[in-house]
Amino acid sequence: MDSVLESQHDTYFVQKVAVGSLAGVPRIDVMTQICQDKNVLHVGCVDFPITDLNNNLHLQLESVCKSLDGFDVNSDAFEQLQPHVSGQLFDRWEDVSGQYDVVLVPEVMEHVDNVADFLGKLSALDAKAYVITVPDAFQCFRQHFDYNAGSETFVEVVHPDHNCWYTPYTFQNSIKKYTDWNIQGIWFYNRISLLMIATRAA
């Protein structure tokens, strides 16, 4: 069945994306299922700029993965993580040399200054699959955006380091433009994000 919105626009501008839902499943449960007994590289492992060891995803996955390495350009926080991890921590792409079942990239892509270059670096890794999450403008619309017409002020609740919001279409479009990966699926996730699983092209 066509949407009302679709019927109001020229078909050239109407983009449709299949999106499942994991919105009610806790974040750590989703990540645990994906990473269980896998060799994983976690990109963005320090949770910059707030490295909270009690809530750090990398540390939560430490006992779940077969092996777990981390990558982050904000290597100042490595000193905090290092005593609690068994894998390697990298801050330069050229130093990453492992073979990975999964490259996990949670809430990182919206921070990078050159998406094509970033995805190129991910593609160059020896990896079977990529799991990427990004903030979703659609799910966040009501709780994260407000406009006060009287003062002509737009209020946006967002991490101050973010460069963009994604939607299912712009997320999928970025991956299709800048990689040759096979997209296995996209899901609404964690009530504020989109999760994509993609595999390396055969």
Beta strands, then each sheet from edge to edge (+ up, - down):
strand 1: 20-22
strand 2: 39-43
strand 3: 67-71
strand 4: 89-90
strand 5: 99-106
strand 6: 126-135
strand 7: 145-148
strand 8: 153-156
strand 9: 182-189
strand 10: 193-199
sheet 1: 1+ 9+ 10- 6+ 5+ 2+ 3+ 4+
sheet 2: 7+ 8-
end
